[in-house]
Structure formats: structure tokens, C-alpha cells
Amino acid sequence: MSSASAKEHNALEGGIAPTFFKYLIPSLAGLIAMTSASLVDGIFIGNYVGVTALAAVNLIIPITALVFGIAMMLSVGGSVRAGKYLGEKNTAAASAIFSKTLLSVSVYGVVVIGLGLSFEEALFAGLGADEALFPVMSEYYRIIMPFLFAQLIVVVLYFFVRLDGMPNLAAISLAIAAAVNIILDYWFIVIYDWGLTGAALATGLSQAIPMFVLLAYFGWPKRRLQFAVRQHRWREVFQAAYNGLSEFINEVSGGIIAFIFNWMLIERAGVDGVAAITVVNYLMLLGFMMFFSISDTIAVMVSQNFGAGEVKRIEGFLKLASIVVAITSAVFIGLLLTMSEPMIAIFVDEKNSAEMMQLAQDFVPFFWPVFLFVGFNMLASGYLTAVHRPFESGLIALFRSLVLPAGFLVLFYFLLTDYQFVAAVAVAEAVAFGVAMALYFRWRPSKVL
């Protein structure tokens, strides 16, 4: 095979390490950019619009999380199936599932946005918001909702563009969006004083930009995935979506656990406890993004080699990914144990938040053990998704993100005093690790091929 062809299909024939890092690094860069933009949003709204506005935006998050959860399920499931088809050299089938996923998410977006705008007050009430907050929430919600359509299209294109060998384009689109978001936040909120309307416009416009960047994919002459409106076998979309079940579970479960956590912390440690746990989450966020990027990269590599029947290559990618996970875990454990105080100080005013800072530092010993297990749990889940074991992958996601954390939180809340119940998260990840390893060894590469 020619060198040009090898580059085009490097997931199947490129070197293990160069190929893995070619996909991992852009993915991580893009996710860091997106997360930094979200943090900046909160800083601008909290400092220049007000605490009420920040609360209103946060109350809307469960709606967008649910909307994105379904889009993620369709996109991840569809891209994994397309990867298998590409490994089998069946580009027509891969193009078909790409087209059907994009069309399905487009129709879904129009319907769900229309319903969301039609029943906004009922949704606000369902989220537990006070009626006095409805006008503030509506100011942001009515602007941001129509822009969700572009963001849903970005979700689909992001996964499929990476699959087809253009991870840099996917990462660049997210980085541009993050930079534009920060600039527009400053202009609309600080310079023009448009308040929450400005914040919504900045977020909406910046998140629409990646869609236009990713549309450049359709002009790439060497792309393997072709788009066509006329399609058959639409049931395949739902079959593929089932393979993305774990991503949907992770999205929805995060909101549920956050709700339980916040309620318990308010009861035991007050508002300072909620603020402290938020800061600790910031400290852990970069590590979690790294693990998600590794899992996502493995899904791209393994799905294609699964279709091609390349057991040794799958094992090679998994071995390298496991080493990267172990190193990443060690680095973040070291940072939390030695640098937690100065890192916490970045997010708060030491003079006015001494009690909250102390709480955050007290929480760290309960949370650093999470890094012993979470990376391997996410890696196992991503691998099982890639080899078309959606039930097993979803089981890991359900255990580690909802069932075990919720169960241990309730148990520890009644058994332990003060805020020691926060140790439930690390214990849940440890138990989930046992489940993940059992499922991995049951469906290791030599068993699925």
C-alpha cells in the first residue's frame, strides 16, 4: 500500500503510538478550549451580571444536558458503527449511517427546540425554579435555544470528522469557538453592558461557528464519508444509538448526582460546602477531560480495527492507552496532594473565603483516590462501545455515574458525620473498577474477534 493510502487509513495501518497521539492531542486541545470557555462564561456572568443571573443560567443546564445527551448517544453510536464499516472497507454503509445520523439529529433538533420554546414555563417550574426567576431565565433561554441546533450538528460532525482522519479540523473548530466566546463575552457584557442577553448571544454565536468550520469537511476531496438525503433502513439509527447508551447515561446521571450532592452539602456544610465542592471539581476537571479524550480516541481506533479483525492492533492501542491513563492518574494525584492549596486560591478570594477554602482543602483527601480508578473505568467503557457491546458499556456508565454514587452517598450520609459522606464518590469508582475489569476480561479483544 502506498504511503498516501497508509496516511489516509492510519487507524488501520499507521504506527500504534503516532496514530494514537495524532488523535488524542487534538481531541484534548479542543476539549480544554471548550471547558475554558465555559469557565470564562461563569466568571463574566457572576462578576458583571450578578449572582441571580448565574443561578438562572445554572438552572437551565439540565435542559441542555438532556438535549445533548440524546445527540451524543446518536452521534457516538453512529460513529462507532461507521468505524466498523470502514474497517470492513464498506464505505457505502459507513456513509449511509453518517447521513442518517446527521439527518436524524437535524430533525430531532428542530422538534426538541420547538417544544422547548413552547413549554418553557412548564420546564422552568419542573426544574424547581422560583417564579421570580422565570423572566431572568427566559431572557437567556429564548436566545440560547435556537442556537442549540447548530451545536447539535457540531456534535455529529465532530465525531464523524475525527473518525475519517481529520482530528485537527475537529479540534480547531472547538478552539476557534472558545476564543470567540471569550471575546464576545467581553464585548457584549463588559463593554456594551447587555447583561444576560449579551451572555446568551456570545455563547450562541460562538457555538455556531464550529458548525461552519466543520462544514469544510465536505470540501475535502479525500473524505470517505459521503452525505445523501435519500436513505433506507432507518432502524439502523436506533440500533446504532443503543451503542452510544453509555454517553447518554453519563450526561443525565451527572445532573442527578450533582443535585443529590448539593442538597446533602447544604444540609451539612451550608453554601460554603457547595462552593468548596465546586472548586474541587474544577481541580479535577482537566484530568477527567484527559480520560474522556483517551476513551474517545480508543473508540475511533478500536472500532475500525474491530471491523478489520485486527486483534493485535486493538491490544496495542489498549496497552498504550492504559499506560497514558496510569501516568495521567499519577500526575493529578501528585498535584492534588502537593499543590491543592495554591490551586484552590486561583478560584477564590483568600481574605473573604477562608472558611470555604479550608473546606475545599478538607475535601481533597476524599477525592484524590478517584484518580486511581476513573481513567480505567472510562477506558473500559469506551472500548466496549467500540466493539459493539453497548449493554456492557452502559452498565459501567450506569454503575460509576449513577447507581453506585447515589447508593453510597445515601448510605454514607446516614452513617458518617459532617461532610465525610463525600468519600462515596471514590468508593463508587473503586467498586465500578471491579465491574469494568470483569466486563473487559470477559469481552477482551481475543474474545470478540
BATISE-471936 format. One record per residue (C-alpha): residue number from 1; chain; residue in three letters; x, y, z. Coordinates in Angstrom, 2 decimals. Layout:
! BATISE-471936
NODE    nr   kette   rest         x         y         z
NODE   NUM       A    ALA         X         Y         Z
...
//
This chain:
! BATISE-471936
NODE    nr   kette   rest         x         y         z
NODE     1       A    MET      0.00      0.00      0.00
NODE     2       A    SER      1.27      3.50     -0.85
NODE     3       A    SER      2.33      5.92      1.87
NODE     4       A    ALA     -0.51      8.25      0.91
NODE     5       A    SER     -3.01      5.44      1.36
NODE     6       A    ALA     -1.45      4.47      4.67
NODE     7       A    LYS     -1.87      8.01      5.93
NODE     8       A    GLU     -5.45      8.03      4.77
NODE     9       A    HIS     -6.24      4.84      6.69
NODE    10       A    ASN     -3.74      5.21      9.52
NODE    11       A    ALA     -6.16      3.89     12.15
NODE    12       A    LEU     -5.79      0.55     10.39
NODE    13       A    GLU     -2.17      0.63      9.24
NODE    14       A    GLY     -0.33      3.52     10.90
NODE    15       A    GLY      2.07      3.06     13.82
NODE    16       A    ILE      0.30      2.48     17.14
NODE    17       A    ALA      1.82      5.37     19.09
NODE    18       A    PRO      1.93      8.02     16.30
NODE    19       A    THR     -1.66      7.25     15.31
NODE    20       A    PHE     -2.93      7.27     18.89
NODE    21       A    PHE     -1.35     10.60     19.75
NODE    22       A    LYS     -2.31     12.12     16.40
NODE    23       A    TYR     -5.94     11.73     17.50
NODE    24       A    LEU     -5.51     12.22     21.25
NODE    25       A    ILE     -3.69     15.56     21.25
NODE    26       A    PRO     -6.18     17.49     19.06
NODE    27       A    SER     -9.09     15.99     21.00
NODE    28       A    LEU     -7.61     17.09     24.31
NODE    29       A    ALA     -6.78     20.56     22.97
NODE    30       A    GLY    -10.34     21.04     21.74
NODE    31       A    LEU    -11.91     19.89     25.00
NODE    32       A    ILE     -9.63     22.12     27.06
NODE    33       A    ALA    -10.63     25.06     24.88
NODE    34       A    MET    -14.34     24.31     25.32
NODE    35       A    THR    -14.05     23.92     29.08
NODE    36       A    SER    -12.04     27.10     29.49
NODE    37       A    ALA    -14.77     28.96     27.60
NODE    38       A    SER    -17.41     27.59     29.98
NODE    39       A    LEU    -15.41     28.73     32.99
NODE    40       A    VAL    -14.97     32.18     31.47
NODE    41       A    ASP    -18.75     32.39     30.89
NODE    42       A    GLY    -19.33     31.84     34.58
NODE    43       A    ILE    -16.70     34.41     35.56
NODE    44       A    PHE    -18.20     37.13     33.33
NODE    45       A    ILE    -21.82     36.42     34.33
NODE    46       A    GLY    -21.03     36.14     38.04
NODE    47       A    ASN    -18.88     39.27     38.16
NODE    48       A    TYR    -20.64     41.58     35.69
NODE    49       A    VAL    -24.28     40.45     35.55
NODE    50       A    GLY    -24.91     39.12     39.04
NODE    51       A    VAL    -25.47     36.07     41.19
NODE    52       A    THR    -29.16     35.86     40.23
NODE    53       A    ALA    -28.23     35.67     36.55
NODE    54       A    LEU    -25.64     32.98     37.26
NODE    55       A    ALA    -28.25     30.96     39.17
NODE    56       A    ALA    -30.72     31.34     36.29
NODE    57       A    VAL    -28.18     30.04     33.76
NODE    58       A    ASN    -27.25     27.11     36.00
NODE    59       A    LEU    -30.92     26.15     36.40
NODE    60       A    ILE    -31.24     25.84     32.61
NODE    61       A    ILE    -28.28     23.44     32.34
NODE    62       A    PRO    -30.34     20.24     32.96
NODE    63       A    ILE    -32.45     21.04     29.88
NODE    64       A    THR    -29.43     21.42     27.61
NODE    65       A    ALA    -27.76     18.38     29.19
NODE    66       A    LEU    -30.74     16.19     28.31
NODE    67       A    VAL    -30.88     17.58     24.76
NODE    68       A    PHE    -27.17     16.97     24.25
NODE    69       A    GLY    -27.32     13.55     25.91
NODE    70       A    ILE    -29.59     12.21     23.18
NODE    71       A    ALA    -27.49     13.83     20.44
NODE    72       A    MET    -24.35     12.30     21.96
NODE    73       A    MET    -25.98      8.89     22.07
NODE    74       A    LEU    -26.90      9.09     18.37
NODE    75       A    SER    -23.52     10.52     17.34
NODE    76       A    VAL    -21.24      8.20     19.31
NODE    77       A    GLY    -23.29      5.14     18.43
NODE    78       A    GLY    -23.39      6.12     14.76
NODE    79       A    SER    -19.68      6.91     14.53
NODE    80       A    VAL    -18.71      3.61     16.19
NODE    81       A    ARG    -20.84      1.69     13.70
NODE    82       A    ALA    -19.36      3.71     10.84
NODE    83       A    GLY    -15.88      2.90     12.16
NODE    84       A    LYS    -16.64     -0.80     11.99
NODE    85       A    TYR    -17.87     -0.40      8.41
NODE    86       A    LEU    -14.71      1.49      7.45
NODE    87       A    GLY    -12.64     -1.31      8.94
NODE    88       A    GLU    -14.56     -3.71      6.74
NODE    89       A    LYS    -13.83     -1.47      3.70
NODE    90       A    ASN    -17.58     -0.84      3.36
NODE    91       A    THR    -17.53      2.93      2.80
NODE    92       A    ALA    -21.06      2.91      1.37
NODE    93       A    ALA    -22.51      1.57      4.63
NODE    94       A    ALA    -20.36      3.99      6.66
NODE    95       A    SER    -21.59      6.91      4.55
NODE    96       A    ALA    -25.18      5.74      4.99
NODE    97       A    ILE    -25.03      5.71      8.80
NODE    98       A    PHE    -23.25      9.08      8.72
NODE    99       A    SER    -26.04     10.55      6.58
NODE   100       A    LYS    -28.82      9.00      8.67
NODE   101       A    THR    -27.26     10.20     11.92
NODE   102       A    LEU    -26.87     13.75     10.64
NODE   103       A    LEU    -30.43     13.82      9.28
NODE   104       A    SER    -31.89     12.30     12.45
NODE   105       A    VAL    -30.14     14.77     14.74
NODE   106       A    SER    -31.25     17.65     12.48
NODE   107       A    VAL    -34.92     16.63     12.69
NODE   108       A    TYR    -34.58     15.91     16.42
NODE   109       A    GLY    -33.06     19.36     16.94
NODE   110       A    VAL    -35.90     21.20     15.20
NODE   111       A    VAL    -38.55     19.27     17.15
NODE   112       A    VAL    -36.97     19.49     20.59
NODE   113       A    ILE    -36.11     23.20     20.25
NODE   114       A    GLY    -39.66     23.95     19.13
NODE   115       A    LEU    -41.12     22.05     22.07
NODE   116       A    GLY    -38.63     23.60     24.46
NODE   117       A    LEU    -39.63     27.12     23.45
NODE   118       A    SER    -43.35     26.28     23.53
NODE   119       A    PHE    -43.32     24.89     27.07
NODE   120       A    GLU    -40.59     26.97     28.67
NODE   121       A    GLU    -42.52     27.96     31.82
NODE   122       A    ALA    -43.55     24.37     32.49
NODE   123       A    LEU    -39.91     23.33     32.11
NODE   124       A    PHE    -38.73     26.09     34.45
NODE   125       A    ALA    -41.27     25.02     37.07
NODE   126       A    GLY    -40.21     21.39     36.66
NODE   127       A    LEU    -36.63     22.40     37.42
NODE   128       A    GLY    -37.77     23.79     40.76
NODE   129       A    ALA    -37.17     27.44     39.86
NODE   130       A    ASP    -38.97     30.19     41.71
NODE   131       A    GLU    -41.43     32.13     39.52
NODE   132       A    ALA    -39.49     35.29     40.30
NODE   133       A    LEU    -36.57     33.78     38.35
NODE   134       A    PHE    -38.66     32.96     35.26
NODE   135       A    PRO    -38.11     36.33     33.50
NODE   136       A    VAL    -34.35     36.15     34.10
NODE   137       A    MET    -34.18     32.56     32.89
NODE   138       A    SER    -36.33     33.39     29.87
NODE   139       A    GLU    -34.01     36.24     28.85
NODE   140       A    TYR    -31.18     33.75     28.42
NODE   141       A    TYR    -33.21     30.71     27.39
NODE   142       A    ARG    -35.07     32.24     24.42
NODE   143       A    ILE    -31.81     33.34     22.82
NODE   144       A    ILE    -29.73     30.25     23.51
NODE   145       A    MET    -32.31     27.63     22.48
NODE   146       A    PRO    -32.37     28.35     18.71
NODE   147       A    PHE    -28.57     28.23     18.66
NODE   148       A    LEU    -28.72     24.69     20.06
NODE   149       A    PHE    -29.49     23.45     16.55
NODE   150       A    ALA    -26.02     24.43     15.34
NODE   151       A    GLN    -24.44     22.89     18.45
NODE   152       A    LEU    -26.22     19.57     17.83
NODE   153       A    ILE    -24.90     19.49     14.26
NODE   154       A    VAL    -21.42     20.15     15.65
NODE   155       A    VAL    -21.73     17.10     17.93
NODE   156       A    VAL    -22.43     14.84     14.93
NODE   157       A    LEU    -19.76     16.32     12.69
NODE   158       A    TYR    -17.14     16.31     15.47
NODE   159       A    PHE    -17.28     12.53     15.94
NODE   160       A    PHE    -17.53     11.62     12.26
NODE   161       A    VAL    -14.86     14.06     11.06
NODE   162       A    ARG    -12.43     12.65     13.62
NODE   163       A    LEU    -13.34      9.15     12.54
NODE   164       A    ASP    -12.48      9.96      8.93
NODE   165       A    GLY     -8.94     11.10      9.75
NODE   166       A    MET     -9.35     14.83     10.38
NODE   167       A    PRO     -8.94     15.26     14.15
NODE   168       A    ASN     -7.14     18.58     13.70
NODE   169       A    LEU    -10.14     20.14     11.93
NODE   170       A    ALA    -12.41     18.99     14.76
NODE   171       A    ALA    -10.07     20.45     17.41
NODE   172       A    ILE     -9.55     23.72     15.54
NODE   173       A    SER    -13.30     24.26     15.29
NODE   174       A    LEU    -13.67     24.00     19.09
NODE   175       A    ALA    -10.64     26.19     19.77
NODE   176       A    ILE    -11.94     28.95     17.49
NODE   177       A    ALA    -15.33     28.78     19.21
NODE   178       A    ALA    -13.70     29.13     22.65
NODE   179       A    ALA    -11.64     32.14     21.60
NODE   180       A    VAL    -14.63     33.88     20.00
NODE   181       A    ASN    -16.76     33.17     23.06
NODE   182       A    ILE    -14.28     34.89     25.38
NODE   183       A    ILE    -14.00     37.92     23.07
NODE   184       A    LEU    -17.78     38.24     22.65
NODE   185       A    ASP    -18.36     37.83     26.40
NODE   186       A    TYR    -16.06     40.78     26.99
NODE   187       A    TRP    -17.63     42.94     24.28
NODE   188       A    PHE    -21.28     42.18     24.98
NODE   189       A    ILE    -21.16     42.01     28.79
NODE   190       A    VAL    -18.34     44.36     29.85
NODE   191       A    ILE    -18.17     46.91     27.01
NODE   192       A    TYR    -21.80     47.09     25.82
NODE   193       A    ASP    -23.40     46.13     29.16
NODE   194       A    TRP    -26.02     43.87     27.54
NODE   195       A    GLY    -26.22     41.69     30.63
NODE   196       A    LEU    -27.67     38.21     30.31
NODE   197       A    THR    -28.81     38.93     26.76
NODE   198       A    GLY    -25.20     39.61     25.84
NODE   199       A    ALA    -24.05     36.43     27.57
NODE   200       A    ALA    -26.59     34.36     25.63
NODE   201       A    LEU    -25.66     35.98     22.32
NODE   202       A    ALA    -21.94     35.46     22.97
NODE   203       A    THR    -22.43     31.79     23.79
NODE   204       A    GLY    -24.87     31.15     20.94
NODE   205       A    LEU    -22.84     32.88     18.23
NODE   206       A    SER    -19.56     31.33     19.33
NODE   207       A    GLN    -21.06     27.84     19.41
NODE   208       A    ALA    -22.49     28.26     15.89
NODE   209       A    ILE    -19.02     28.97     14.48
NODE   210       A    PRO    -17.71     25.36     14.78
NODE   211       A    MET    -20.54     24.19     12.54
NODE   212       A    PHE    -19.29     26.36      9.67
NODE   213       A    VAL    -15.68     25.33     10.30
NODE   214       A    LEU    -16.60     21.64     10.29
NODE   215       A    LEU    -18.62     22.04      7.08
NODE   216       A    ALA    -15.21     22.42      5.39
NODE   217       A    TYR    -15.04     18.64      5.71
NODE   218       A    PHE    -17.50     18.31      2.83
NODE   219       A    GLY    -14.99     20.06      0.57
NODE   220       A    TRP    -12.15     17.64      1.43
NODE   221       A    PRO    -11.54     15.58     -1.73
NODE   222       A    LYS    -10.17     12.53      0.13
NODE   223       A    ARG    -13.04     12.12      2.58
NODE   224       A    ARG    -14.53      8.65      2.74
NODE   225       A    LEU    -17.93      9.57      4.19
NODE   226       A    GLN    -20.40     10.90      1.63
NODE   227       A    PHE    -23.69     12.56      2.50
NODE   228       A    ALA    -27.01     11.76      0.81
NODE   229       A    VAL    -30.56     12.66      1.83
NODE   230       A    ARG    -32.25      9.59      0.39
NODE   231       A    GLN    -31.64      6.68      2.75
NODE   232       A    HIS    -33.12      3.30      3.65
NODE   233       A    ARG    -33.05      1.07      6.75
NODE   234       A    TRP    -33.72      3.87      9.22
NODE   235       A    ARG    -33.99      1.34     12.03
NODE   236       A    GLU    -30.19      1.21     11.94
NODE   237       A    VAL    -30.08      4.67     13.54
NODE   238       A    PHE    -31.80      3.35     16.67
NODE   239       A    GLN    -29.65      0.23     16.67
NODE   240       A    ALA    -26.54      2.42     16.50
NODE   241       A    ALA    -27.89      4.79     19.16
NODE   242       A    TYR    -28.10      1.87     21.58
NODE   243       A    ASN    -24.34      1.53     21.20
NODE   244       A    GLY    -23.99      5.12     22.43
NODE   245       A    LEU    -26.10      4.45     25.52
NODE   246       A    SER    -23.20      4.95     27.95
NODE   247       A    GLU    -22.69      8.55     26.77
NODE   248       A    PHE    -26.38      9.32     27.35
NODE   249       A    ILE    -26.22      7.78     30.82
NODE   250       A    ASN    -23.14      9.82     31.72
NODE   251       A    GLU    -24.75     13.09     30.61
NODE   252       A    VAL    -28.02     12.57     32.51
NODE   253       A    SER    -26.50     10.94     35.60
NODE   254       A    GLY    -24.12     13.83     36.18
NODE   255       A    GLY    -27.02     16.21     36.75
NODE   256       A    ILE    -28.79     13.80     39.11
NODE   257       A    ILE    -25.70     13.21     41.26
NODE   258       A    ALA    -24.93     16.95     41.35
NODE   259       A    PHE    -28.45     17.58     42.66
NODE   260       A    ILE    -28.05     14.95     45.42
NODE   261       A    PHE    -24.58     16.22     46.30
NODE   262       A    ASN    -25.68     19.85     46.56
NODE   263       A    TRP    -28.66     19.03     48.75
NODE   264       A    MET    -26.55     16.99     51.17
NODE   265       A    LEU    -23.78     19.59     51.33
NODE   266       A    ILE    -26.21     22.41     52.04
NODE   267       A    GLU    -27.63     20.36     54.92
NODE   268       A    ARG    -24.22     19.50     56.39
NODE   269       A    ALA    -21.84     22.29     55.34
NODE   270       A    GLY    -24.03     25.10     54.04
NODE   271       A    VAL    -23.45     27.21     50.95
NODE   272       A    ASP    -19.71     27.23     51.61
NODE   273       A    GLY    -19.75     23.45     51.23
NODE   274       A    VAL    -21.37     23.67     47.78
NODE   275       A    ALA    -18.87     26.34     46.73
NODE   276       A    ALA    -15.98     24.25     48.06
NODE   277       A    ILE    -17.02     21.13     46.17
NODE   278       A    THR    -17.38     23.24     43.01
NODE   279       A    VAL    -13.76     24.38     43.34
NODE   280       A    VAL    -12.57     20.80     43.91
NODE   281       A    ASN    -14.46     19.78     40.76
NODE   282       A    TYR    -12.58     22.48     38.86
NODE   283       A    LEU     -9.29     20.99     40.08
NODE   284       A    MET    -10.33     17.55     38.84
NODE   285       A    LEU    -11.89     18.66     35.57
NODE   286       A    LEU     -8.74     18.67     33.47
NODE   287       A    GLY     -7.93     15.09     34.48
NODE   288       A    PHE    -11.44     13.96     33.59
NODE   289       A    MET    -11.16     15.65     30.20
NODE   290       A    MET     -7.90     13.82     29.60
NODE   291       A    PHE     -9.55     10.50     30.39
NODE   292       A    PHE    -12.52     11.30     28.16
NODE   293       A    SER    -10.15     12.15     25.30
NODE   294       A    ILE     -8.32      8.84     25.76
NODE   295       A    SER    -11.60      6.92     25.76
NODE   296       A    ASP    -12.84      8.82     22.72
NODE   297       A    THR     -9.58      8.17     20.85
NODE   298       A    ILE     -9.77      4.46     21.68
NODE   299       A    ALA    -13.31      4.35     20.27
NODE   300       A    VAL    -12.03      5.72     16.94
NODE   301       A    MET     -9.03      3.36     16.80
NODE   302       A    VAL    -10.71      0.21     18.05
NODE   303       A    SER    -13.97      0.47     16.09
NODE   304       A    GLN    -12.13      0.45     12.74
NODE   305       A    ASN     -9.73     -2.32     13.74
NODE   306       A    PHE    -12.65     -4.29     15.14
NODE   307       A    GLY    -14.25     -4.17     11.70
NODE   308       A    ALA    -10.95     -5.23     10.13
NODE   309       A    GLY    -10.47     -8.09     12.63
NODE   310       A    GLU     -7.09     -6.74     13.82
NODE   311       A    VAL     -6.81     -8.20     17.33
NODE   312       A    LYS     -3.13     -7.33     17.80
NODE   313       A    ARG     -3.62     -3.69     16.83
NODE   314       A    ILE     -6.57     -3.36     19.23
NODE   315       A    GLU     -4.45     -4.83     22.02
NODE   316       A    GLY     -1.62     -2.44     21.12
NODE   317       A    PHE     -3.87      0.62     21.30
NODE   318       A    LEU     -5.36     -0.53     24.61
NODE   319       A    LYS     -1.93     -1.15     26.14
NODE   320       A    LEU     -0.72      2.32     25.15
NODE   321       A    ALA     -3.94      3.94     26.35
NODE   322       A    SER     -3.63      2.15     29.71
NODE   323       A    ILE     -0.08      3.48     30.14
NODE   324       A    VAL     -1.24      7.04     29.36
NODE   325       A    VAL     -4.13      6.66     31.82
NODE   326       A    ALA     -1.75      5.44     34.57
NODE   327       A    ILE      0.68      8.34     34.00
NODE   328       A    THR     -2.14     10.88     33.93
NODE   329       A    SER     -3.58      9.47     37.15
NODE   330       A    ALA     -0.22      9.69     38.91
NODE   331       A    VAL      0.31     13.29     37.79
NODE   332       A    PHE     -3.08     14.50     39.00
NODE   333       A    ILE     -2.83     12.63     42.29
NODE   334       A    GLY      0.55     14.29     42.84
NODE   335       A    LEU     -0.89     17.74     42.07
NODE   336       A    LEU     -3.84     17.28     44.40
NODE   337       A    LEU     -1.63     16.07     47.25
NODE   338       A    THR      1.07     18.74     46.92
NODE   339       A    MET     -0.49     21.76     45.19
NODE   340       A    SER     -4.14     21.83     46.28
NODE   341       A    GLU     -3.91     25.00     48.38
NODE   342       A    PRO     -2.43     27.31     45.70
NODE   343       A    MET     -4.71     25.80     43.04
NODE   344       A    ILE     -7.80     26.43     45.19
NODE   345       A    ALA     -6.64     30.02     45.74
NODE   346       A    ILE     -6.88     30.66     41.97
NODE   347       A    PHE    -10.66     30.41     42.12
NODE   348       A    VAL    -11.46     32.37     45.30
NODE   349       A    ASP    -10.55     35.45     47.30
NODE   350       A    GLU     -8.49     34.13     50.21
NODE   351       A    LYS     -9.41     37.02     52.55
NODE   352       A    ASN    -13.18     36.76     52.10
NODE   353       A    SER    -13.45     32.99     51.61
NODE   354       A    ALA    -11.17     31.50     54.25
NODE   355       A    GLU    -13.80     29.06     55.54
NODE   356       A    MET    -14.69     27.87     52.06
NODE   357       A    MET    -11.03     27.43     51.16
NODE   358       A    GLN    -10.50     25.31     54.27
NODE   359       A    LEU    -13.49     23.15     53.35
NODE   360       A    ALA    -12.14     22.66     49.83
NODE   361       A    GLN     -8.78     21.59     51.22
NODE   362       A    ASP    -10.55     19.22     53.61
NODE   363       A    PHE    -12.40     17.65     50.68
NODE   364       A    VAL     -9.24     16.87     48.67
NODE   365       A    PRO     -8.18     13.77     50.69
NODE   366       A    PHE    -11.60     12.26     49.99
NODE   367       A    PHE    -11.38     12.91     46.25
NODE   368       A    TRP     -7.85     12.19     45.08
NODE   369       A    PRO     -8.40      8.37     45.22
NODE   370       A    VAL    -10.93      8.82     42.41
NODE   371       A    PHE     -7.95      9.15     40.03
NODE   372       A    LEU     -6.83      5.62     40.88
NODE   373       A    PHE     -9.85      4.18     39.08
NODE   374       A    VAL    -11.83      6.64     36.95
NODE   375       A    GLY     -9.48      6.66     33.94
NODE   376       A    PHE     -9.53      2.88     33.62
NODE   377       A    ASN    -13.31      2.80     34.06
NODE   378       A    MET    -13.80      5.28     31.23
NODE   379       A    LEU    -11.29      3.44     29.05
NODE   380       A    ALA    -13.10      0.12     29.54
NODE   381       A    SER    -16.44      1.73     28.74
NODE   382       A    GLY    -15.07      3.33     25.56
NODE   383       A    TYR    -13.53      0.04     24.46
NODE   384       A    LEU    -16.76     -1.90     24.96
NODE   385       A    THR    -18.68      0.72     22.99
NODE   386       A    ALA    -16.15      0.38     20.16
NODE   387       A    VAL    -16.53     -3.42     19.97
NODE   388       A    HIS    -20.33     -3.14     19.91
NODE   389       A    ARG    -21.04     -4.26     23.46
NODE   390       A    PRO    -23.47     -1.43     24.34
NODE   391       A    PHE    -25.11     -3.22     27.26
NODE   392       A    GLU    -21.79     -3.83     29.00
NODE   393       A    SER    -20.55     -0.30     28.26
NODE   394       A    GLY    -23.82      1.17     29.51
NODE   395       A    LEU    -23.60     -0.98     32.63
NODE   396       A    ILE    -20.22      0.53     33.53
NODE   397       A    ALA    -21.54      4.04     32.88
NODE   398       A    LEU    -24.69      3.40     34.92
NODE   399       A    PHE    -22.74      1.92     37.83
NODE   400       A    ARG    -19.99      4.55     38.02
NODE   401       A    SER    -22.07      7.65     37.27
NODE   402       A    LEU    -25.42      6.95     38.93
NODE   403       A    VAL    -26.22      3.72     40.80
NODE   404       A    LEU    -23.09      3.39     42.93
NODE   405       A    PRO    -22.52      7.11     43.66
NODE   406       A    ALA    -26.18      7.63     44.60
NODE   407       A    GLY    -26.28      4.48     46.71
NODE   408       A    PHE    -23.06      5.19     48.59
NODE   409       A    LEU    -23.95      8.87     49.06
NODE   410       A    VAL    -27.22      7.96     50.78
NODE   411       A    LEU    -25.56      5.21     52.85
NODE   412       A    PHE    -22.60      7.35     53.94
NODE   413       A    TYR    -24.81     10.37     54.60
NODE   414       A    PHE    -26.62      8.45     57.36
NODE   415       A    LEU    -23.57      6.55     58.65
NODE   416       A    LEU    -20.91      9.30     58.72
NODE   417       A    THR    -20.81     12.71     60.36
NODE   418       A    ASP    -20.14     16.14     58.90
NODE   419       A    TYR    -19.14     16.04     55.22
NODE   420       A    GLN    -17.30     12.70     55.24
NODE   421       A    PHE    -20.03     11.26     53.02
NODE   422       A    VAL    -18.21     12.82     50.03
NODE   423       A    ALA    -15.91      9.78     50.15
NODE   424       A    ALA    -18.79      7.96     48.42
NODE   425       A    VAL    -17.55      9.12     45.02
NODE   426       A    ALA    -14.14      7.45     45.35
NODE   427       A    VAL    -15.67      4.27     46.80
NODE   428       A    ALA    -18.16      4.14     43.91
NODE   429       A    GLU    -15.36      4.43     41.34
NODE   430       A    ALA    -13.41      1.68     43.13
NODE   431       A    VAL    -16.36     -0.74     43.05
NODE   432       A    ALA    -17.12      0.23     39.43
NODE   433       A    PHE    -13.48     -0.57     38.61
NODE   434       A    GLY    -14.07     -4.17     39.65
NODE   435       A    VAL    -17.15     -4.34     37.41
NODE   436       A    ALA    -15.30     -2.69     34.49
NODE   437       A    MET    -12.34     -5.06     34.68
NODE   438       A    ALA    -14.61     -8.11     34.89
NODE   439       A    LEU    -16.50     -6.99     31.79
NODE   440       A    TYR    -13.30     -6.12     29.94
NODE   441       A    PHE    -11.73     -9.53     30.52
NODE   442       A    ARG    -15.00    -11.21     29.58
NODE   443       A    TRP    -15.02     -9.30     26.26
NODE   444       A    ARG    -11.31     -8.71     25.68
NODE   445       A    PRO    -10.14     -8.46     22.04
NODE   446       A    SER     -9.37    -12.18     21.66
NODE   447       A    LYS    -12.94    -12.96     22.79
NODE   448       A    VAL    -14.82    -10.56     20.50
NODE   449       A    LEU    -12.91    -11.43     17.30
//
